[in-house]
Amino acid sequence: MSILKKIIVDKKKEVENDKKQFPIHELKSKVSQKNNMFSKCLKKYEEKNTPAIIAEIKKASPSKGILVDKFNHLNIAEEYVKNNAACLSVLTEKKYFLGNKQYVKDIKKKFSIPILNKDFFIDPYQVFEANKNGADCILIIINSTSKNLVKDLISVSNDLGMDFILEIHNEKEMESALNYDAGIIGINNRNLEDFTVSLDNTIRIFKEFESSLKNKLLISESGFKEKDDLIKIKNETGINNYLIGESLVKSNSIKECFEKLIK
């Protein structure tokens, strides 16, 4: 069984347990309208022709293990906000990425920056939960989500004024993502089979579907280490939104890493 399948199996158990502890009617009484803050923020950066960094808060990953020894989500969030990150991506999956849903809640109490709740969404229940915790956007991984589930997740997101990112890794998944009218499309440069990363993934997929992507909000995800990487994607595709995690969290200085990426 692949890591992704194991994660989904465990996530289903976690959600069933959460539903018993916090019934959905309780969650629904605590949600709020988000007014598409996440996509609006990216569009503002687009209008200014400024690179929009979606800075990720992530303690560990299945492929790399622990990324940050002295991990403090609030300190990292503060550094990101200080250095003009457009939005944050917060990993909340607890078993494989050592995340926590409380991180979103804690960060949103201190900062008004738009937040993507990065997790494995396998039930609309989680969208209400993410909203209650303060998230503005959710992730829908096309690779591991059925068509009916995608529709259900989108429907709840739309009702709550939340944005959603349809994450794709290859051409077949892009074809699926384009069946949905709205939403942000995230092209992940990481191969889910062997975890290798190549920026050429974004370029290749974009060029094949360029005519269908004209009015889409696009993000290139993973593999960004220096300014030339961002310039390469911008020059080849026009995409100016970048989800960056490991380069930032593993750096000795987040400030210096931001400077290296965008100055």
GUDREN-493348 format. One record per residue (C-alpha): residue number from 1; x, y, z; residue in three letters. Coordinates in nm, 3 decimals, decimal comma. Layout:
% residues N
<site><n>NUM</n><east>X</east><north>Y</north><up>Z</up><res>ala</res></site>
...
//
This chain:
% residues 263
<site><n>1</n><east>0,000</east><north>0,000</north><up>0,000</up><res>met</res></site>
<site><n>2</n><east>0,137</east><north>0,342</north><up>-0,098</up><res>ser</res></site>
<site><n>3</n><east>0,192</east><north>0,617</north><up>0,160</up><res>ile</res></site>
<site><n>4</n><east>-0,098</east><north>0,812</north><up>0,011</up><res>leu</res></site>
<site><n>5</n><east>-0,337</east><north>0,517</north><up>0,049</up><res>lys</res></site>
<site><n>6</n><east>-0,222</east><north>0,462</north><up>0,409</up><res>lys</res></site>
<site><n>7</n><east>-0,281</east><north>0,830</north><up>0,486</up><res>ile</res></site>
<site><n>8</n><east>-0,635</east><north>0,812</north><up>0,341</up><res>ile</res></site>
<site><n>9</n><east>-0,720</east><north>0,498</north><up>0,542</up><res>val</res></site>
<site><n>10</n><east>-0,601</east><north>0,662</north><up>0,864</up><res>asp</res></site>
<site><n>11</n><east>-0,775</east><north>0,989</north><up>0,777</up><res>lys</res></site>
<site><n>12</n><east>-1,110</east><north>0,811</north><up>0,739</up><res>lys</res></site>
<site><n>13</n><east>-1,072</east><north>0,666</north><up>1,090</up><res>lys</res></site>
<site><n>14</n><east>-0,977</east><north>1,007</north><up>1,228</up><res>glu</res></site>
<site><n>15</n><east>-1,279</east><north>1,178</north><up>1,071</up><res>val</res></site>
<site><n>16</n><east>-1,520</east><north>0,913</north><up>1,201</up><res>glu</res></site>
<site><n>17</n><east>-1,377</east><north>0,965</north><up>1,549</up><res>asn</res></site>
<site><n>18</n><east>-1,403</east><north>1,344</north><up>1,516</up><res>asp</res></site>
<site><n>19</n><east>-1,768</east><north>1,316</north><up>1,410</up><res>lys</res></site>
<site><n>20</n><east>-1,846</east><north>1,130</north><up>1,734</up><res>lys</res></site>
<site><n>21</n><east>-1,671</east><north>1,390</north><up>1,948</up><res>gln</res></site>
<site><n>22</n><east>-1,796</east><north>1,697</north><up>1,759</up><res>phe</res></site>
<site><n>23</n><east>-2,120</east><north>1,623</north><up>1,572</up><res>pro</res></site>
<site><n>24</n><east>-2,166</east><north>1,813</north><up>1,247</up><res>ile</res></site>
<site><n>25</n><east>-2,456</east><north>2,022</north><up>1,381</up><res>his</res></site>
<site><n>26</n><east>-2,216</east><north>2,163</north><up>1,644</up><res>glu</res></site>
<site><n>27</n><east>-1,963</east><north>2,254</north><up>1,376</up><res>leu</res></site>
<site><n>28</n><east>-2,225</east><north>2,417</north><up>1,155</up><res>lys</res></site>
<site><n>29</n><east>-2,324</east><north>2,648</north><up>1,441</up><res>ser</res></site>
<site><n>30</n><east>-1,967</east><north>2,783</north><up>1,455</up><res>lys</res></site>
<site><n>31</n><east>-1,885</east><north>2,850</north><up>1,089</up><res>val</res></site>
<site><n>32</n><east>-1,847</east><north>3,191</north><up>0,925</up><res>ser</res></site>
<site><n>33</n><east>-1,850</east><north>3,333</north><up>0,574</up><res>gln</res></site>
<site><n>34</n><east>-1,494</east><north>3,369</north><up>0,442</up><res>lys</res></site>
<site><n>35</n><east>-1,560</east><north>3,588</north><up>0,134</up><res>asn</res></site>
<site><n>36</n><east>-1,292</east><north>3,415</north><up>-0,077</up><res>asn</res></site>
<site><n>37</n><east>-1,009</east><north>3,594</north><up>0,102</up><res>met</res></site>
<site><n>38</n><east>-0,746</east><north>3,352</north><up>-0,028</up><res>phe</res></site>
<site><n>39</n><east>-0,808</east><north>3,397</north><up>-0,402</up><res>ser</res></site>
<site><n>40</n><east>-0,870</east><north>3,771</north><up>-0,360</up><res>lys</res></site>
<site><n>41</n><east>-0,527</east><north>3,806</north><up>-0,201</up><res>cys</res></site>
<site><n>42</n><east>-0,354</east><north>3,617</north><up>-0,486</up><res>leu</res></site>
<site><n>43</n><east>-0,535</east><north>3,834</north><up>-0,742</up><res>lys</res></site>
<site><n>44</n><east>-0,408</east><north>4,150</north><up>-0,569</up><res>lys</res></site>
<site><n>45</n><east>-0,050</east><north>4,025</north><up>-0,604</up><res>tyr</res></site>
<site><n>46</n><east>-0,124</east><north>3,937</north><up>-0,966</up><res>glu</res></site>
<site><n>47</n><east>-0,248</east><north>4,291</north><up>-1,035</up><res>glu</res></site>
<site><n>48</n><east>0,076</east><north>4,432</north><up>-0,889</up><res>lys</res></site>
<site><n>49</n><east>0,281</east><north>4,173</north><up>-1,086</up><res>asn</res></site>
<site><n>50</n><east>0,444</east><north>4,073</north><up>-0,757</up><res>thr</res></site>
<site><n>51</n><east>0,538</east><north>3,711</north><up>-0,679</up><res>pro</res></site>
<site><n>52</n><east>0,280</east><north>3,569</north><up>-0,437</up><res>ala</res></site>
<site><n>53</n><east>0,445</east><north>3,331</north><up>-0,191</up><res>ile</res></site>
<site><n>54</n><east>0,214</east><north>3,087</north><up>-0,017</up><res>ile</res></site>
<site><n>55</n><east>0,448</east><north>3,001</north><up>0,269</up><res>ala</res></site>
<site><n>56</n><east>0,401</east><north>2,659</north><up>0,423</up><res>glu</res></site>
<site><n>57</n><east>0,419</east><north>2,568</north><up>0,790</up><res>ile</res></site>
<site><n>58</n><east>0,522</east><north>2,205</north><up>0,806</up><res>lys</res></site>
<site><n>59</n><east>0,707</east><north>2,014</north><up>1,077</up><res>lys</res></site>
<site><n>60</n><east>0,769</east><north>1,686</north><up>0,892</up><res>ala</res></site>
<site><n>61</n><east>0,693</east><north>1,485</north><up>0,579</up><res>ser</res></site>
<site><n>62</n><east>0,683</east><north>1,110</north><up>0,504</up><res>pro</res></site>
<site><n>63</n><east>0,970</east><north>1,142</north><up>0,256</up><res>ser</res></site>
<site><n>64</n><east>1,204</east><north>1,372</north><up>0,454</up><res>lys</res></site>
<site><n>65</n><east>1,113</east><north>1,301</north><up>0,818</up><res>gly</res></site>
<site><n>66</n><east>1,144</east><north>1,586</north><up>1,070</up><res>ile</res></site>
<site><n>67</n><east>1,215</east><north>1,915</north><up>0,890</up><res>leu</res></site>
<site><n>68</n><east>1,228</east><north>2,147</north><up>1,192</up><res>val</res></site>
<site><n>69</n><east>1,365</east><north>2,039</north><up>1,530</up><res>asp</res></site>
<site><n>70</n><east>1,256</east><north>2,337</north><up>1,740</up><res>lys</res></site>
<site><n>71</n><east>0,921</east><north>2,372</north><up>1,569</up><res>phe</res></site>
<site><n>72</n><east>0,696</east><north>2,658</north><up>1,676</up><res>asn</res></site>
<site><n>73</n><east>0,409</east><north>2,727</north><up>1,436</up><res>his</res></site>
<site><n>74</n><east>0,340</east><north>3,076</north><up>1,572</up><res>leu</res></site>
<site><n>75</n><east>0,703</east><north>3,187</north><up>1,543</up><res>asn</res></site>
<site><n>76</n><east>0,721</east><north>3,059</north><up>1,186</up><res>ile</res></site>
<site><n>77</n><east>0,390</east><north>3,228</north><up>1,097</up><res>ala</res></site>
<site><n>78</n><east>0,518</east><north>3,556</north><up>1,241</up><res>glu</res></site>
<site><n>79</n><east>0,834</east><north>3,537</north><up>1,029</up><res>glu</res></site>
<site><n>80</n><east>0,629</east><north>3,466</north><up>0,719</up><res>tyr</res></site>
<site><n>81</n><east>0,393</east><north>3,757</north><up>0,783</up><res>val</res></site>
<site><n>82</n><east>0,685</east><north>3,993</north><up>0,853</up><res>lys</res></site>
<site><n>83</n><east>0,843</east><north>3,897</north><up>0,521</up><res>asn</res></site>
<site><n>84</n><east>0,531</east><north>3,965</north><up>0,314</up><res>asn</res></site>
<site><n>85</n><east>0,406</east><north>3,615</north><up>0,243</up><res>ala</res></site>
<site><n>86</n><east>0,081</east><north>3,651</north><up>0,049</up><res>ala</res></site>
<site><n>87</n><east>-0,090</east><north>3,359</north><up>0,225</up><res>cys</res></site>
<site><n>88</n><east>-0,001</east><north>3,070</north><up>0,454</up><res>leu</res></site>
<site><n>89</n><east>-0,037</east><north>2,697</north><up>0,401</up><res>ser</res></site>
<site><n>90</n><east>-0,067</east><north>2,510</north><up>0,731</up><res>val</res></site>
<site><n>91</n><east>-0,019</east><north>2,133</north><up>0,745</up><res>leu</res></site>
<site><n>92</n><east>-0,270</east><north>1,981</north><up>0,985</up><res>thr</res></site>
<site><n>93</n><east>-0,234</east><north>1,606</north><up>0,913</up><res>glu</res></site>
<site><n>94</n><east>-0,104</east><north>1,465</north><up>1,241</up><res>lys</res></site>
<site><n>95</n><east>0,030</east><north>1,113</north><up>1,184</up><res>lys</res></site>
<site><n>96</n><east>0,255</east><north>1,150</north><up>0,880</up><res>tyr</res></site>
<site><n>97</n><east>0,327</east><north>1,525</north><up>0,877</up><res>phe</res></site>
<site><n>98</n><east>0,308</east><north>1,585</north><up>1,255</up><res>leu</res></site>
<site><n>99</n><east>0,060</east><north>1,867</north><up>1,198</up><res>gly</res></site>
<site><n>100</n><east>-0,227</east><north>1,981</north><up>1,417</up><res>asn</res></site>
<site><n>101</n><east>-0,563</east><north>2,145</north><up>1,345</up><res>lys</res></site>
<site><n>102</n><east>-0,501</east><north>2,374</north><up>1,642</up><res>gln</res></site>
<site><n>103</n><east>-0,220</east><north>2,542</north><up>1,443</up><res>tyr</res></site>
<site><n>104</n><east>-0,474</east><north>2,707</north><up>1,211</up><res>val</res></site>
<site><n>105</n><east>-0,679</east><north>2,830</north><up>1,506</up><res>lys</res></site>
<site><n>106</n><east>-0,373</east><north>2,967</north><up>1,689</up><res>asp</res></site>
<site><n>107</n><east>-0,235</east><north>3,147</north><up>1,383</up><res>ile</res></site>
<site><n>108</n><east>-0,570</east><north>3,299</north><up>1,284</up><res>lys</res></site>
<site><n>109</n><east>-0,610</east><north>3,447</north><up>1,634</up><res>lys</res></site>
<site><n>110</n><east>-0,286</east><north>3,642</north><up>1,586</up><res>lys</res></site>
<site><n>111</n><east>-0,275</east><north>3,717</north><up>1,213</up><res>phe</res></site>
<site><n>112</n><east>-0,538</east><north>3,809</north><up>0,954</up><res>ser</res></site>
<site><n>113</n><east>-0,342</east><north>3,655</north><up>0,665</up><res>ile</res></site>
<site><n>114</n><east>-0,541</east><north>3,407</north><up>0,447</up><res>pro</res></site>
<site><n>115</n><east>-0,476</east><north>3,043</north><up>0,538</up><res>ile</res></site>
<site><n>116</n><east>-0,489</east><north>2,725</north><up>0,332</up><res>leu</res></site>
<site><n>117</n><east>-0,571</east><north>2,426</north><up>0,552</up><res>asn</res></site>
<site><n>118</n><east>-0,338</east><north>2,165</north><up>0,400</up><res>lys</res></site>
<site><n>119</n><east>-0,470</east><north>1,820</north><up>0,476</up><res>asp</res></site>
<site><n>120</n><east>-0,632</east><north>1,520</north><up>0,310</up><res>phe</res></site>
<site><n>121</n><east>-0,998</east><north>1,612</north><up>0,268</up><res>phe</res></site>
<site><n>122</n><east>-1,204</east><north>1,296</north><up>0,240</up><res>ile</res></site>
<site><n>123</n><east>-1,534</east><north>1,418</north><up>0,388</up><res>asp</res></site>
<site><n>124</n><east>-1,734</east><north>1,746</north><up>0,369</up><res>pro</res></site>
<site><n>125</n><east>-1,732</east><north>1,741</north><up>0,750</up><res>tyr</res></site>
<site><n>126</n><east>-1,367</east><north>1,851</north><up>0,736</up><res>gln</res></site>
<site><n>127</n><east>-1,457</east><north>2,165</north><up>0,539</up><res>val</res></site>
<site><n>128</n><east>-1,687</east><north>2,283</north><up>0,819</up><res>phe</res></site>
<site><n>129</n><east>-1,413</east><north>2,195</north><up>1,068</up><res>glu</res></site>
<site><n>130</n><east>-1,146</east><north>2,386</north><up>0,873</up><res>ala</res></site>
<site><n>131</n><east>-1,378</east><north>2,687</north><up>0,852</up><res>asn</res></site>
<site><n>132</n><east>-1,448</east><north>2,681</north><up>1,226</up><res>lys</res></site>
<site><n>133</n><east>-1,073</east><north>2,676</north><up>1,293</up><res>asn</res></site>
<site><n>134</n><east>-1,025</east><north>2,985</north><up>1,076</up><res>gly</res></site>
<site><n>135</n><east>-0,909</east><north>2,845</north><up>0,742</up><res>ala</res></site>
<site><n>136</n><east>-0,996</east><north>3,036</north><up>0,423</up><res>asp</res></site>
<site><n>137</n><east>-0,908</east><north>2,765</north><up>0,172</up><res>cys</res></site>
<site><n>138</n><east>-0,894</east><north>2,386</north><up>0,153</up><res>ile</res></site>
<site><n>139</n><east>-0,692</east><north>2,142</north><up>-0,057</up><res>leu</res></site>
<site><n>140</n><east>-0,859</east><north>1,885</north><up>-0,281</up><res>ile</res></site>
<site><n>141</n><east>-0,609</east><north>1,629</north><up>-0,411</up><res>ile</res></site>
<site><n>142</n><east>-0,753</east><north>1,506</north><up>-0,741</up><res>ile</res></site>
<site><n>143</n><east>-0,539</east><north>1,190</north><up>-0,727</up><res>asn</res></site>
<site><n>144</n><east>-0,711</east><north>1,060</north><up>-0,413</up><res>ser</res></site>
<site><n>145</n><east>-1,064</east><north>1,205</north><up>-0,441</up><res>thr</res></site>
<site><n>146</n><east>-1,366</east><north>1,061</north><up>-0,625</up><res>ser</res></site>
<site><n>147</n><east>-1,569</east><north>1,284</north><up>-0,860</up><res>lys</res></site>
<site><n>148</n><east>-1,868</east><north>1,285</north><up>-0,625</up><res>asn</res></site>
<site><n>149</n><east>-1,652</east><north>1,376</north><up>-0,327</up><res>leu</res></site>
<site><n>150</n><east>-1,486</east><north>1,660</north><up>-0,520</up><res>val</res></site>
<site><n>151</n><east>-1,833</east><north>1,799</north><up>-0,600</up><res>lys</res></site>
<site><n>152</n><east>-1,940</east><north>1,770</north><up>-0,235</up><res>asp</res></site>
<site><n>153</n><east>-1,623</east><north>1,942</north><up>-0,107</up><res>leu</res></site>
<site><n>154</n><east>-1,662</east><north>2,221</north><up>-0,364</up><res>ile</res></site>
<site><n>155</n><east>-2,030</east><north>2,266</north><up>-0,276</up><res>ser</res></site>
<site><n>156</n><east>-1,960</east><north>2,314</north><up>0,097</up><res>val</res></site>
<site><n>157</n><east>-1,662</east><north>2,543</north><up>0,022</up><res>ser</res></site>
<site><n>158</n><east>-1,879</east><north>2,761</north><up>-0,203</up><res>asn</res></site>
<site><n>159</n><east>-2,156</east><north>2,779</north><up>0,059</up><res>asp</res></site>
<site><n>160</n><east>-1,903</east><north>2,901</north><up>0,317</up><res>leu</res></site>
<site><n>161</n><east>-1,727</east><north>3,147</north><up>0,086</up><res>gly</res></site>
<site><n>162</n><east>-1,408</east><north>2,939</north><up>0,108</up><res>met</res></site>
<site><n>163</n><east>-1,159</east><north>2,890</north><up>-0,172</up><res>asp</res></site>
<site><n>164</n><east>-1,038</east><north>2,547</north><up>-0,277</up><res>phe</res></site>
<site><n>165</n><east>-0,726</east><north>2,432</north><up>-0,455</up><res>ile</res></site>
<site><n>166</n><east>-0,760</east><north>2,140</north><up>-0,696</up><res>leu</res></site>
<site><n>167</n><east>-0,415</east><north>1,985</north><up>-0,672</up><res>glu</res></site>
<site><n>168</n><east>-0,289</east><north>1,795</north><up>-0,974</up><res>ile</res></site>
<site><n>169</n><east>0,038</east><north>1,614</north><up>-1,049</up><res>his</res></site>
<site><n>170</n><east>0,003</east><north>1,511</north><up>-1,414</up><res>asn</res></site>
<site><n>171</n><east>-0,190</east><north>1,561</north><up>-1,738</up><res>glu</res></site>
<site><n>172</n><east>-0,465</east><north>1,311</north><up>-1,658</up><res>lys</res></site>
<site><n>173</n><east>-0,542</east><north>1,488</north><up>-1,330</up><res>glu</res></site>
<site><n>174</n><east>-0,541</east><north>1,826</north><up>-1,505</up><res>met</res></site>
<site><n>175</n><east>-0,809</east><north>1,696</north><up>-1,743</up><res>glu</res></site>
<site><n>176</n><east>-1,020</east><north>1,607</north><up>-1,438</up><res>ser</res></site>
<site><n>177</n><east>-0,958</east><north>1,942</north><up>-1,267</up><res>ala</res></site>
<site><n>178</n><east>-1,076</east><north>2,131</north><up>-1,576</up><res>leu</res></site>
<site><n>179</n><east>-1,418</east><north>1,966</north><up>-1,546</up><res>asn</res></site>
<site><n>180</n><east>-1,489</east><north>2,200</north><up>-1,252</up><res>tyr</res></site>
<site><n>181</n><east>-1,573</east><north>2,561</north><up>-1,333</up><res>asp</res></site>
<site><n>182</n><east>-1,427</east><north>2,742</north><up>-1,035</up><res>ala</res></site>
<site><n>183</n><east>-1,138</east><north>2,691</north><up>-0,800</up><res>gly</res></site>
<site><n>184</n><east>-0,765</east><north>2,747</north><up>-0,797</up><res>ile</res></site>
<site><n>185</n><east>-0,552</east><north>2,483</north><up>-0,969</up><res>ile</res></site>
<site><n>186</n><east>-0,230</east><north>2,386</north><up>-0,796</up><res>gly</res></site>
<site><n>187</n><east>0,027</east><north>2,206</north><up>-1,011</up><res>ile</res></site>
<site><n>188</n><east>0,247</east><north>2,005</north><up>-0,779</up><res>asn</res></site>
<site><n>189</n><east>0,602</east><north>1,947</north><up>-0,901</up><res>asn</res></site>
<site><n>190</n><east>0,641</east><north>1,646</north><up>-0,673</up><res>arg</res></site>
<site><n>191</n><east>0,595</east><north>1,297</north><up>-0,818</up><res>asn</res></site>
<site><n>192</n><east>0,369</east><north>1,106</north><up>-0,576</up><res>leu</res></site>
<site><n>193</n><east>0,522</east><north>0,772</north><up>-0,671</up><res>glu</res></site>
<site><n>194</n><east>0,888</east><north>0,841</north><up>-0,594</up><res>asp</res></site>
<site><n>195</n><east>0,871</east><north>1,191</north><up>-0,434</up><res>phe</res></site>
<site><n>196</n><east>1,117</east><north>1,340</north><up>-0,686</up><res>thr</res></site>
<site><n>197</n><east>1,061</east><north>1,708</north><up>-0,766</up><res>val</res></site>
<site><n>198</n><east>1,094</east><north>1,887</north><up>-1,100</up><res>ser</res></site>
<site><n>199</n><east>0,979</east><north>2,239</north><up>-1,192</up><res>leu</res></site>
<site><n>200</n><east>0,944</east><north>2,113</north><up>-1,549</up><res>asp</res></site>
<site><n>201</n><east>0,625</east><north>1,940</north><up>-1,434</up><res>asn</res></site>
<site><n>202</n><east>0,444</east><north>2,276</north><up>-1,410</up><res>thr</res></site>
<site><n>203</n><east>0,585</east><north>2,395</north><up>-1,743</up><res>ile</res></site>
<site><n>204</n><east>0,501</east><north>2,076</north><up>-1,933</up><res>arg</res></site>
<site><n>205</n><east>0,144</east><north>2,051</north><up>-1,800</up><res>ile</res></site>
<site><n>206</n><east>0,077</east><north>2,424</north><up>-1,844</up><res>phe</res></site>
<site><n>207</n><east>0,191</east><north>2,420</north><up>-2,207</up><res>lys</res></site>
<site><n>208</n><east>-0,028</east><north>2,122</north><up>-2,292</up><res>glu</res></site>
<site><n>209</n><east>-0,340</east><north>2,287</north><up>-2,146</up><res>phe</res></site>
<site><n>210</n><east>-0,253</east><north>2,652</north><up>-2,199</up><res>glu</res></site>
<site><n>211</n><east>-0,566</east><north>2,743</north><up>-2,398</up><res>ser</res></site>
<site><n>212</n><east>-0,792</east><north>2,601</north><up>-2,123</up><res>ser</res></site>
<site><n>213</n><east>-0,609</east><north>2,780</north><up>-1,842</up><res>leu</res></site>
<site><n>214</n><east>-0,643</east><north>3,142</north><up>-1,955</up><res>lys</res></site>
<site><n>215</n><east>-0,896</east><north>3,246</north><up>-1,689</up><res>asn</res></site>
<site><n>216</n><east>-0,773</east><north>3,011</north><up>-1,415</up><res>lys</res></site>
<site><n>217</n><east>-0,588</east><north>3,110</north><up>-1,100</up><res>leu</res></site>
<site><n>218</n><east>-0,281</east><north>2,883</north><up>-1,092</up><res>leu</res></site>
<site><n>219</n><east>-0,022</east><north>2,794</north><up>-0,831</up><res>ile</res></site>
<site><n>220</n><east>0,304</east><north>2,611</north><up>-0,885</up><res>ser</res></site>
<site><n>221</n><east>0,384</east><north>2,395</north><up>-0,582</up><res>glu</res></site>
<site><n>222</n><east>0,711</east><north>2,249</north><up>-0,449</up><res>ser</res></site>
<site><n>223</n><east>1,077</east><north>2,264</north><up>-0,551</up><res>gly</res></site>
<site><n>224</n><east>1,153</east><north>2,636</north><up>-0,518</up><res>phe</res></site>
<site><n>225</n><east>1,497</east><north>2,713</north><up>-0,377</up><res>lys</res></site>
<site><n>226</n><east>1,608</east><north>3,040</north><up>-0,536</up><res>glu</res></site>
<site><n>227</n><east>1,487</east><north>3,338</north><up>-0,736</up><res>lys</res></site>
<site><n>228</n><east>1,582</east><north>3,178</north><up>-1,069</up><res>asp</res></site>
<site><n>229</n><east>1,331</east><north>2,898</north><up>-1,001</up><res>asp</res></site>
<site><n>230</n><east>1,047</east><north>3,150</north><up>-0,967</up><res>leu</res></site>
<site><n>231</n><east>1,165</east><north>3,341</north><up>-1,276</up><res>ile</res></site>
<site><n>232</n><east>1,177</east><north>3,018</north><up>-1,477</up><res>lys</res></site>
<site><n>233</n><east>0,812</east><north>2,938</north><up>-1,398</up><res>ile</res></site>
<site><n>234</n><east>0,699</east><north>3,300</north><up>-1,455</up><res>lys</res></site>
<site><n>235</n><east>0,879</east><north>3,327</north><up>-1,791</up><res>asn</res></site>
<site><n>236</n><east>0,758</east><north>2,990</north><up>-1,922</up><res>glu</res></site>
<site><n>237</n><east>0,398</east><north>2,998</north><up>-1,796</up><res>thr</res></site>
<site><n>238</n><east>0,311</east><north>3,342</north><up>-1,657</up><res>gly</res></site>
<site><n>239</n><east>0,229</east><north>3,179</north><up>-1,322</up><res>ile</res></site>
<site><n>240</n><east>0,329</east><north>3,409</north><up>-1,036</up><res>asn</res></site>
<site><n>241</n><east>0,190</east><north>3,216</north><up>-0,735</up><res>asn</res></site>
<site><n>242</n><east>0,425</east><north>2,977</north><up>-0,560</up><res>tyr</res></site>
<site><n>243</n><east>0,366</east><north>2,738</north><up>-0,272</up><res>leu</res></site>
<site><n>244</n><east>0,697</east><north>2,704</north><up>-0,088</up><res>ile</res></site>
<site><n>245</n><east>0,756</east><north>2,494</north><up>0,221</up><res>gly</res></site>
<site><n>246</n><east>1,079</east><north>2,306</north><up>0,279</up><res>glu</res></site>
<site><n>247</n><east>1,316</east><north>2,579</north><up>0,154</up><res>ser</res></site>
<site><n>248</n><east>1,164</east><north>2,820</north><up>0,405</up><res>leu</res></site>
<site><n>249</n><east>1,113</east><north>2,602</north><up>0,713</up><res>val</res></site>
<site><n>250</n><east>1,455</east><north>2,433</north><up>0,681</up><res>lys</res></site>
<site><n>251</n><east>1,646</east><north>2,758</north><up>0,629</up><res>ser</res></site>
<site><n>252</n><east>1,859</east><north>2,908</north><up>0,906</up><res>asn</res></site>
<site><n>253</n><east>1,691</east><north>3,242</north><up>0,842</up><res>ser</res></site>
<site><n>254</n><east>1,342</east><north>3,273</north><up>0,696</up><res>ile</res></site>
<site><n>255</n><east>1,409</east><north>3,642</north><up>0,629</up><res>lys</res></site>
<site><n>256</n><east>1,722</east><north>3,563</north><up>0,425</up><res>glu</res></site>
<site><n>257</n><east>1,541</east><north>3,285</north><up>0,241</up><res>cys</res></site>
<site><n>258</n><east>1,262</east><north>3,525</north><up>0,138</up><res>phe</res></site>
<site><n>259</n><east>1,521</east><north>3,778</north><up>0,021</up><res>glu</res></site>
<site><n>260</n><east>1,694</east><north>3,509</north><up>-0,185</up><res>lys</res></site>
<site><n>261</n><east>1,361</east><north>3,412</north><up>-0,344</up><res>leu</res></site>
<site><n>262</n><east>1,206</east><north>3,748</north><up>-0,429</up><res>ile</res></site>
<site><n>263</n><east>1,460</east><north>4,033</north><up>-0,413</up><res>lys</res></site>
//
